[in-house]
Amino acid sequence: MNAATMTAIAVRGGAGSADALHAVRVPVPIPETGQVLLRVRAAGVNRPDLLQREGRYPPPPGASATLGLEVAGEVVIAAGRWQVGDRVCALLGGGGYAEYVAVDARHVLPIPFAAAVDGSDFIRAAALPETVFTVYANVFEHGALKAGETLLLHGATSGIGVMAMQMAKAAGARVIATTRGAAKAATARALGADIVVDALVEDFGEVARAAGGVDVALDMVGAPYFEQTLHALNTGGRIVYIAAQAGGELRVPVWTLMRKRALITGSTLRPRSADEKARLAAAVQAVVWPWIAQGTVDAVVDRVFPLAQAGLAHAYLERGGHVGKVVLAV
């Protein structure tokens, strides 16, 4: 690895719209003790990237200011259990929209797909870390979803939604999915949801109650869905928030909460400590990677853009018509 500089994506003016993203030349990062350096082949695009681009989601202390929370590529400077040339994917605090990235070796996982001449294994693998870690931490740890229980999943055709649906089914749970529009409802059915509710024309709370209620709800919508979600919750149920795209202030009927013995919780992934992310990585490899090997869980990639077209990728994600993940080829 002889390169001194690399191509990365920066935000013109520090914050702005999708067309503010542009390519720049910057120094290749120098890995610290315990870090590997990866030659990035693909990078996932996520909604937190859009928020950071707008100046509303700054990177945590010590993280790269470059966008990008997940990548796939090859090890070029080794550390930990990794050797030069290993094909891996990784969860990042930032820095993924670039040709190289340094990352804690403990946050790196082997690519769970067979090597492909066309690089499609890198594309698929780059769509995994952010979504898989998020779903595992929130649905299976905070939400404590178990086999035989029912997951209510909002935003079912998003990157998180598609992964949560597959992982819940792999764990033996039932999935009630909400979407907006008939086309997305059909897609959610095709992806394996047991019950699909078009929230534009149906009351998902009533549908869920009629179907026996739900034990865990994964919500990225926020306030507008809270009342119906709580109504759908069984006794001892859990509502887990990972975003609040339509409003973050909840009006909570405490007596209902008490009567149902319900739990309202939520979390973010990026600010967690390096040790906590390492723990999650080990758990994900032990639990989820076998599901991928069995073909029960897979990466669903909607569209691939070249790195230089990161702005177009952001604009596409903002329009909301995607199913699964948007990925940058590097």
C-alpha positions in Angstrom: 0.0 0.0 0.0 2.0 3.0 -1.3 -0.7 5.7 -1.7 -0.2 8.8 0.3 -3.5 10.4 -0.7 -6.9 9.1 -1.6 -10.3 10.2 -2.9 -13.0 10.9 -0.3 -16.3 12.6 -0.3 -16.7 16.0 1.5 -19.6 18.3 2.1 -19.0 21.7 0.4 -19.4 24.4 3.1 -19.5 21.9 5.9 -23.3 21.3 5.6 -25.8 21.4 2.8 -28.1 19.5 0.4 -27.2 16.4 -1.6 -25.5 18.4 -4.3 -23.0 19.8 -1.8 -21.2 16.4 -1.8 -18.1 16.4 -3.9 -14.9 14.4 -4.3 -11.6 15.7 -2.7 -8.1 14.4 -2.3 -7.1 13.8 1.4 -4.3 11.9 3.2 -4.8 8.2 3.6 -5.5 7.5 7.3 -2.8 6.1 9.5 -4.2 3.2 11.6 -3.7 3.5 15.4 -2.7 0.6 17.6 -5.4 -2.1 17.3 -6.8 -0.7 14.0 -6.7 -2.2 10.6 -6.5 -0.2 7.4 -9.0 -1.3 4.7 -9.0 -0.7 1.0 -12.7 0.2 0.6 -14.5 -1.5 -2.2 -18.1 -0.5 -1.3 -19.8 1.7 1.3 -23.4 1.6 2.6 -25.5 4.8 2.5 -27.7 5.4 5.6 -30.1 8.0 6.8 -27.6 9.2 9.5 -25.3 10.1 6.7 -28.0 12.5 5.4 -28.4 14.0 8.8 -24.6 14.5 9.1 -24.5 16.1 5.7 -27.1 18.6 6.9 -25.1 19.4 10.0 -27.6 17.7 12.3 -25.6 14.6 13.3 -22.0 15.3 14.1 -19.5 12.4 14.4 -18.6 11.3 17.9 -15.2 12.5 19.4 -12.3 10.9 17.6 -14.3 9.7 14.6 -13.6 10.7 11.0 -15.6 13.7 9.8 -16.0 12.0 6.4 -19.5 10.4 6.0 -20.0 6.6 6.0 -20.8 4.2 8.7 -20.2 0.8 7.0 -17.9 -0.6 4.3 -16.6 -3.7 2.7 -13.1 -4.2 1.4 -9.7 -5.8 1.9 -7.3 -5.5 4.7 -4.1 -3.7 3.7 -2.6 -3.1 7.1 -3.4 -5.9 9.5 -4.1 -6.0 13.3 -5.9 -8.3 15.7 -7.1 -11.5 14.1 -6.9 -10.1 10.5 -4.3 -10.7 7.8 -3.4 -8.6 4.8 -5.7 -9.5 1.9 -8.7 -10.7 4.1 -12.0 -9.7 2.6 -14.1 -8.1 5.3 -16.9 -5.7 6.2 -16.8 -3.2 9.1 -18.9 -0.9 11.3 -17.5 2.6 11.4 -17.9 5.7 13.4 -17.3 7.6 10.2 -15.0 7.7 7.2 -16.6 5.2 4.8 -17.1 7.4 1.8 -13.4 7.1 0.8 -10.9 4.7 -0.8 -9.3 3.8 2.5 -10.5 3.7 6.1 -8.9 2.9 9.5 -11.1 1.0 11.9 -10.9 -0.9 15.2 -10.0 -4.5 14.3 -12.7 -5.7 16.7 -15.4 -4.0 14.6 -14.5 -5.9 11.5 -16.3 -9.1 10.4 -15.6 -11.6 7.6 -17.6 -11.2 4.4 -20.3 -13.9 4.7 -20.7 -14.3 0.9 -18.5 -16.2 -1.6 -16.0 -14.1 -3.4 -17.4 -12.8 -6.8 -15.4 -11.7 -9.8 -17.7 -8.8 -10.3 -17.3 -7.5 -6.8 -20.9 -8.1 -5.9 -19.8 -9.8 -2.6 -18.4 -6.4 -1.5 -21.6 -4.6 -2.5 -23.8 -7.0 -0.6 -21.5 -7.0 2.4 -21.3 -3.2 2.6 -25.1 -3.3 3.1 -24.9 -5.4 6.3 -23.0 -3.8 9.3 -25.1 -0.8 10.1 -28.5 -2.5 9.7 -27.5 -5.8 11.2 -25.9 -4.3 14.3 -28.9 -1.9 14.7 -31.5 -4.6 14.4 -29.6 -7.0 16.7 -29.1 -4.5 19.4 -32.6 -3.0 19.3 -34.9 -5.9 18.4 -33.1 -8.8 20.1 -31.3 -7.1 23.0 -33.4 -4.1 24.0 -36.6 -5.5 22.6 -35.8 -9.1 23.7 -37.8 -10.6 20.8 -38.1 -14.4 21.1 -39.4 -17.2 19.0 -43.2 -17.3 18.9 -43.6 -13.6 19.6 -44.8 -10.9 17.2 -42.8 -8.0 15.9 -44.6 -4.9 14.7 -42.2 -3.3 12.2 -42.7 0.2 10.9 -40.9 1.3 7.7 -40.8 -2.3 6.5 -39.2 -1.6 3.1 -36.3 0.6 4.4 -32.8 -0.9 4.8 -33.4 -1.4 8.5 -36.9 -2.7 7.9 -35.9 -5.3 5.3 -33.2 -6.6 7.6 -35.4 -6.6 10.7 -38.0 -8.6 8.9 -35.6 -11.3 7.8 -33.9 -11.5 11.2 -37.1 -11.7 13.1 -38.4 -14.5 10.8 -35.0 -16.4 11.2 -35.5 -16.2 14.9 -38.9 -17.8 14.7 -41.0 -14.7 15.3 -44.1 -13.4 13.4 -43.9 -10.1 11.6 -46.6 -7.5 11.2 -45.3 -4.8 8.8 -46.5 -1.3 8.1 -45.9 0.5 4.8 -47.2 3.5 3.0 -48.8 2.7 -0.3 -50.0 -0.4 -2.1 -46.7 -1.0 -4.0 -44.6 -1.1 -0.8 -47.2 -3.3 0.8 -46.9 -5.8 -2.0 -43.1 -5.6 -1.6 -43.3 -6.3 2.1 -45.4 -9.4 1.5 -43.0 -10.6 -1.0 -40.2 -10.2 1.5 -41.9 -12.4 4.0 -44.1 -10.3 6.3 -46.9 -12.4 7.8 -49.3 -9.4 7.9 -48.9 -6.2 5.9 -50.8 -3.0 6.7 -50.9 0.0 4.3 -50.9 2.8 6.9 -52.3 5.2 4.4 -55.7 3.4 4.3 -55.8 1.1 7.4 -55.4 1.5 11.2 -52.4 -0.7 11.9 -53.2 -0.7 15.6 -56.6 -2.3 15.0 -55.3 -4.8 12.5 -52.5 -5.8 14.9 -54.9 -6.2 17.9 -57.3 -8.3 15.7 -54.3 -10.5 14.9 -53.5 -11.2 18.5 -51.4 -8.1 19.3 -47.6 -7.5 19.3 -44.9 -8.1 21.7 -42.2 -5.9 20.3 -42.5 -2.8 18.0 -39.5 -1.4 16.2 -40.3 2.3 15.3 -38.4 4.8 13.3 -41.4 7.1 12.6 -42.0 8.5 16.1 -44.9 10.5 17.5 -47.6 10.0 14.9 -47.5 6.2 15.3 -47.2 6.0 19.1 -50.8 5.9 20.1 -51.7 3.1 17.6 -48.5 1.2 18.5 -49.2 1.3 22.2 -52.8 0.1 21.5 -51.4 -2.9 19.6 -49.0 -3.8 22.4 -49.7 -7.0 24.4 -49.1 -7.1 28.2 -45.4 -6.9 28.8 -44.7 -5.5 25.3 -41.8 -3.4 24.3 -41.6 -0.4 22.0 -38.1 0.3 20.7 -37.2 3.6 19.0 -34.3 3.9 16.6 -35.4 7.2 15.0 -38.2 9.7 15.0 -38.5 10.9 11.4 -41.9 12.3 11.9 -41.7 13.7 15.4 -39.8 12.9 18.6 -42.1 14.2 21.3 -44.5 11.6 22.7 -47.7 12.1 24.8 -47.7 9.0 27.0 -50.9 7.8 28.6 -49.3 6.6 31.8 -52.3 4.5 33.0 -52.3 2.5 29.8 -48.5 2.1 30.1 -49.0 0.8 33.7 -51.9 -1.5 32.8 -49.9 -3.1 30.0 -46.7 -3.2 31.9 -45.1 -1.8 28.8 -41.6 -0.7 28.2 -40.6 2.2 26.0 -36.9 2.3 25.1 -34.5 3.1 22.2 -30.9 3.5 21.4 -28.4 4.8 18.9 -25.5 2.8 17.6 -22.8 5.3 16.6 -22.0 6.9 20.0 -21.5 3.5 21.7 -18.0 2.8 23.1 -15.5 0.8 21.1 -15.7 -2.0 23.7 -19.5 -2.1 23.3 -19.3 -2.2 19.5 -16.8 -5.0 19.8 -19.2 -7.0 22.0 -22.0 -6.5 19.5 -19.7 -7.5 16.6 -18.9 -10.8 18.3 -22.6 -11.4 19.0 -23.6 -10.6 15.5 -21.0 -13.0 14.0 -22.2 -15.8 16.4 -26.0 -15.3 15.8 -26.6 -13.6 12.5 -23.7 -14.8 10.3 -25.0 -18.4 10.4 -28.4 -17.2 9.2 -26.7 -15.6 6.3 -24.7 -18.7 5.6 -27.9 -20.7 5.6 -29.6 -18.2 3.2 -32.2 -17.3 5.7 -31.0 -13.7 5.9 -29.5 -11.7 2.9 -28.5 -8.2 2.0 -31.1 -6.5 -0.1 -29.5 -3.8 -2.3 -31.8 -1.5 -4.2 -29.3 0.5 -6.2 -25.5 1.0 -6.5 -23.9 4.4 -7.3 -20.2 5.1 -7.9 -18.5 7.0 -5.1 -18.2 10.1 -7.2 -22.0 10.2 -7.4 -22.6 10.1 -3.6 -24.8 13.2 -4.0 -27.1 11.3 -6.4 -27.2 8.4 -4.0 -28.3 10.8 -1.2 -31.0 12.4 -3.3 -32.3 8.9 -4.3 -32.5 7.8 -0.6 -34.2 11.1 0.3 -37.0 10.4 -2.2 -37.9 7.3 -0.2 -38.8 4.9 -3.0 -36.0 2.4 -2.3 -36.4 -1.1 -1.0 -33.4 -2.2 1.1 -30.1 -0.5 0.9 -28.3 2.0 -1.3 -24.6 1.4 -1.8 -21.6 3.2 -3.2 -19.1 1.3 -5.3 -15.6 2.6 -4.6 
